[in-house]
Every structure is written in structure tokens, then in C-alpha cells.
Amino acid sequence: LLLSARDVVIHMDSELIAKQLAGEYRVKSEDLRALFEKAVGILKSFSSFEIKHIDRARNKDADTLVNKAINLAGLF
């Protein structure tokens, strides 16, 4: 499936990652730098993008789903 979105708004519950992607915080971990650079490259491919932090307390359904996916994948 190929979507032709030009402008995106990303809602995330990780304030740290939201601020890193917005350029407010730097990425200190060398282990994460490659992933960060890949994400930034993808974001720059859009005409515009916006990153919004959503507090986990206001995002319980998404938090439940991501925890279920992590458990099923055996990541933690």
C-alpha cells in the first residue's frame, strides 16, 4: 500500500522522542543515533510535519495496544 501523504501530524506519548525529533533535545545515545537519523530522513521527505506530544494518561488505549504488541513480539 502506497500512500501519497505530503503533510503529516504525528501524535506520540514519548515526550523525549517528540522533543528529539523536533530538535529541542539532542540524541545522546550512539545506539539510537542511526534510528534517529533514519526517522528524521523520513520526516524530511514530507512537505511538512508536526510532532505532538500526547500525555500517556490521555492516551490509555494506544498505550495498551503498544504494550500488547511489545509483549507479542517478545521485545521485553
Backbone as JSON Lines, residues from 0, in Angstrom:
{"i":0,"aa":"L","n":[0.85,-1.19,0.0],"ca":[0.0,0.0,0.0],"c":[0.88,1.23,0.0]}
{"i":1,"aa":"L","n":[0.69,2.09,-0.97],"ca":[1.46,3.32,-1.07],"c":[0.53,4.5,-0.82]}
{"i":2,"aa":"L","n":[0.86,5.27,0.19],"ca":[0.08,6.46,0.49],"c":[0.85,7.67,0.0]}
{"i":3,"aa":"S","n":[0.15,8.64,-0.47],"ca":[0.83,9.81,-1.01],"c":[0.64,11.02,-0.1]}
{"i":4,"aa":"A","n":[0.77,10.83,1.17],"ca":[0.64,11.93,2.13],"c":[1.79,12.9,1.91]}
{"i":5,"aa":"R","n":[1.48,14.17,2.0],"ca":[2.51,15.2,1.86],"c":[2.75,15.91,3.18]}
{"i":6,"aa":"D","n":[1.71,16.0,3.98],"ca":[1.79,16.68,5.27],"c":[1.33,15.7,6.34]}
{"i":7,"aa":"V","n":[2.11,15.57,7.4],"ca":[1.76,14.62,8.44],"c":[1.81,15.27,9.82]}
{"i":8,"aa":"V","n":[0.96,14.76,10.69],"ca":[0.98,15.14,12.11],"c":[1.15,13.84,12.88]}
{"i":9,"aa":"I","n":[2.19,13.78,13.69],"ca":[2.5,12.58,14.45],"c":[2.18,12.84,15.91]}
{"i":10,"aa":"H","n":[1.34,11.99,16.49],"ca":[0.99,12.09,17.91],"c":[1.75,10.98,18.63]}
{"i":11,"aa":"M","n":[2.51,11.33,19.65],"ca":[3.26,10.31,20.38],"c":[3.27,10.6,21.86]}
{"i":12,"aa":"D","n":[3.38,9.52,22.65],"ca":[3.35,9.71,24.09],"c":[4.74,9.77,24.71]}
{"i":13,"aa":"S","n":[5.77,9.69,23.9],"ca":[7.13,9.83,24.42],"c":[7.57,11.29,24.25]}
{"i":14,"aa":"E","n":[7.57,12.01,25.35],"ca":[7.99,13.41,25.29],"c":[9.45,13.52,24.85]}
{"i":15,"aa":"L","n":[10.3,12.61,25.31],"ca":[11.71,12.64,24.94],"c":[11.88,12.51,23.43]}
{"i":16,"aa":"I","n":[11.25,11.52,22.83],"ca":[11.39,11.32,21.39],"c":[10.77,12.47,20.62]}
{"i":17,"aa":"A","n":[9.63,12.97,21.07],"ca":[8.99,14.1,20.4],"c":[9.93,15.3,20.39]}
{"i":18,"aa":"K","n":[10.57,15.57,21.51],"ca":[11.47,16.72,21.59],"c":[12.76,16.48,20.81]}
{"i":19,"aa":"Q","n":[13.22,15.24,20.76],"ca":[14.4,14.94,19.94],"c":[14.09,15.15,18.46]}
{"i":20,"aa":"L","n":[12.94,14.65,18.0],"ca":[12.58,14.8,16.59],"c":[12.3,16.25,16.22]}
{"i":21,"aa":"A","n":[11.83,17.02,17.19],"ca":[11.58,18.44,16.94],"c":[12.86,19.28,17.04]}
{"i":22,"aa":"G","n":[13.96,18.65,17.43],"ca":[15.22,19.37,17.53],"c":[15.43,20.1,18.84]}
{"i":23,"aa":"E","n":[14.55,19.89,19.81],"ca":[14.69,20.56,21.1],"c":[15.7,19.87,22.0]}
{"i":24,"aa":"Y","n":[15.82,18.55,21.87],"ca":[16.78,17.76,22.64],"c":[17.7,17.06,21.66]}
{"i":25,"aa":"R","n":[18.93,16.82,22.08],"ca":[19.83,16.05,21.23],"c":[19.77,14.57,21.62]}
{"i":26,"aa":"V","n":[20.17,13.71,20.69],"ca":[20.2,12.28,20.94],"c":[21.58,11.95,21.51]}
{"i":27,"aa":"K","n":[21.61,11.54,22.76],"ca":[22.88,11.27,23.43],"c":[23.38,9.84,23.16]}
{"i":28,"aa":"S","n":[22.47,8.91,22.99],"ca":[22.83,7.51,22.82],"c":[23.31,7.23,21.4]}
{"i":29,"aa":"E","n":[24.54,6.76,21.29],"ca":[25.06,6.39,19.97],"c":[24.28,5.22,19.39]}
{"i":30,"aa":"D","n":[23.76,4.36,20.25],"ca":[22.98,3.21,19.79],"c":[21.7,3.64,19.09]}
{"i":31,"aa":"L","n":[21.15,4.78,19.49],"ca":[19.89,5.26,18.91],"c":[20.09,6.26,17.76]}
{"i":32,"aa":"R","n":[21.3,6.75,17.59],"ca":[21.55,7.79,16.59],"c":[21.14,7.38,15.18]}
{"i":33,"aa":"A","n":[21.47,6.14,14.77],"ca":[21.12,5.68,13.42],"c":[19.61,5.66,13.22]}
{"i":34,"aa":"L","n":[18.87,5.19,14.23],"ca":[17.4,5.18,14.14],"c":[16.85,6.6,14.07]}
{"i":35,"aa":"F","n":[17.43,7.49,14.88],"ca":[17.0,8.88,14.88],"c":[17.23,9.5,13.49]}
{"i":36,"aa":"E","n":[18.41,9.3,12.94],"ca":[18.72,9.87,11.62],"c":[17.81,9.31,10.53]}
{"i":37,"aa":"K","n":[17.47,8.03,10.63],"ca":[16.54,7.43,9.66],"c":[15.16,8.07,9.8]}
{"i":38,"aa":"A","n":[14.7,8.25,11.03],"ca":[13.39,8.88,11.26],"c":[13.37,10.3,10.73]}
{"i":39,"aa":"V","n":[14.42,11.06,10.99],"ca":[14.49,12.45,10.51],"c":[14.5,12.47,8.98]}
{"i":40,"aa":"G","n":[15.2,11.54,8.37],"ca":[15.22,11.47,6.91],"c":[13.83,11.21,6.34]}
{"i":41,"aa":"I","n":[13.09,10.34,6.98],"ca":[11.73,10.05,6.54],"c":[10.85,11.28,6.72]}
{"i":42,"aa":"L","n":[10.97,11.95,7.88],"ca":[10.17,13.15,8.12],"c":[10.47,14.24,7.11]}
{"i":43,"aa":"K","n":[11.72,14.39,6.74],"ca":[12.09,15.44,5.78],"c":[11.58,15.15,4.38]}
{"i":44,"aa":"S","n":[11.15,13.91,4.12],"ca":[10.62,13.58,2.8],"c":[9.19,14.13,2.6]}
{"i":45,"aa":"F","n":[8.56,14.55,3.68],"ca":[7.22,15.14,3.6],"c":[7.33,16.64,3.37]}
{"i":46,"aa":"S","n":[6.31,17.23,2.8],"ca":[6.28,18.68,2.61],"c":[6.3,19.39,3.95]}
{"i":47,"aa":"S","n":[5.56,18.83,4.9],"ca":[5.58,19.38,6.26],"c":[5.25,18.27,7.24]}
{"i":48,"aa":"F","n":[5.72,18.46,8.46],"ca":[5.38,17.51,9.51],"c":[5.31,18.26,10.83]}
{"i":49,"aa":"E","n":[4.5,17.71,11.72],"ca":[4.34,18.27,13.05],"c":[4.35,17.12,14.04]}
{"i":50,"aa":"I","n":[5.05,17.3,15.14],"ca":[5.13,16.28,16.18],"c":[4.38,16.81,17.39]}
{"i":51,"aa":"K","n":[3.41,16.05,17.87],"ca":[2.64,16.46,19.04],"c":[2.81,15.43,20.15]}
{"i":52,"aa":"H","n":[3.14,15.91,21.34],"ca":[3.24,15.03,22.5],"c":[1.86,14.88,23.12]}
{"i":53,"aa":"I","n":[1.45,13.64,23.33],"ca":[0.19,13.33,23.99],"c":[0.53,12.6,25.29]}
{"i":54,"aa":"D","n":[0.11,13.15,26.41],"ca":[0.4,12.53,27.7],"c":[-0.2,11.14,27.75]}
{"i":55,"aa":"R","n":[0.54,10.19,28.31],"ca":[0.08,8.8,28.38],"c":[-1.25,8.66,29.11]}
{"i":56,"aa":"A","n":[-1.47,9.5,30.09],"ca":[-2.74,9.43,30.83],"c":[-3.93,9.73,29.92]}
{"i":57,"aa":"R","n":[-3.71,10.5,28.87],"ca":[-4.78,10.83,27.91],"c":[-4.78,9.89,26.71]}
{"i":58,"aa":"N","n":[-3.92,8.88,26.75],"ca":[-3.74,8.02,25.59],"c":[-3.71,6.54,26.0]}
{"i":59,"aa":"K","n":[-4.59,6.17,26.93],"ca":[-4.55,4.83,27.52],"c":[-4.78,3.71,26.51]}
{"i":60,"aa":"D","n":[-5.69,3.91,25.55],"ca":[-5.97,2.86,24.57],"c":[-4.74,2.55,23.73]}
{"i":61,"aa":"A","n":[-4.07,3.59,23.25],"ca":[-2.86,3.38,22.44],"c":[-1.76,2.75,23.27]}
{"i":62,"aa":"D","n":[-1.62,3.18,24.52],"ca":[-0.6,2.61,25.4],"c":[-0.85,1.12,25.62]}
{"i":63,"aa":"T","n":[-2.1,0.73,25.8],"ca":[-2.46,-0.67,25.97],"c":[-2.1,-1.48,24.73]}
{"i":64,"aa":"L","n":[-2.41,-0.93,23.54],"ca":[-2.11,-1.64,22.3],"c":[-0.61,-1.8,22.07]}
{"i":65,"aa":"V","n":[0.15,-0.76,22.35],"ca":[1.6,-0.87,22.12],"c":[2.23,-1.84,23.1]}
{"i":66,"aa":"N","n":[1.76,-1.87,24.34],"ca":[2.28,-2.83,25.29],"c":[1.95,-4.26,24.87]}
{"i":67,"aa":"K","n":[0.76,-4.46,24.32],"ca":[0.38,-5.79,23.83],"c":[1.28,-6.2,22.66]}
{"i":68,"aa":"A","n":[1.55,-5.26,21.75],"ca":[2.42,-5.56,20.6],"c":[3.84,-5.89,21.05]}
{"i":69,"aa":"I","n":[4.35,-5.15,22.02],"ca":[5.69,-5.41,22.55],"c":[5.75,-6.79,23.18]}
{"i":70,"aa":"N","n":[4.73,-7.14,23.95],"ca":[4.69,-8.46,24.59],"c":[4.62,-9.58,23.55]}
{"i":71,"aa":"L","n":[3.79,-9.4,22.53],"ca":[3.65,-10.43,21.49],"c":[4.94,-10.61,20.7]}
{"i":72,"aa":"A","n":[5.66,-9.51,20.51],"ca":[6.92,-9.58,19.75],"c":[8.07,-10.1,20.6]}
{"i":73,"aa":"G","n":[7.83,-10.2,21.92],"ca":[8.88,-10.67,22.81],"c":[10.03,-9.71,22.96]}
{"i":74,"aa":"L","n":[9.74,-8.42,22.83],"ca":[10.8,-7.42,22.9],"c":[11.24,-7.13,24.33]}
{"i":75,"aa":"F","n":[10.35,-7.31,25.3],"ca":[10.71,-7.02,26.69],"c":[10.17,-8.09,27.61]}
